[in-house]
Amino acid sequence: MELVKILLAIFLPPVGAYLQVGISTHFWINIVLTLLGGIPGVIHALWLVFTKKKG
């Protein structure tokens, strides 16, 4: 499942963030970052996958 989250964080950052933290502040931050340029959203989503526990 971790590999799926990592791949989604790279190709669809908001989906990767959602799978990791659900509908939370981090999810909405990720959507904004993705809309601002893509790469910031990818970095944030990967950070969430590697540092945050589900919940």
Secondary structure, DSSP 8 states (H G I E B T S, - for coil): -HHHHHHHHHHSHHHHHHHHH-SSHHHHHHHHHHHTTSHHHHHHHHHHHHH----
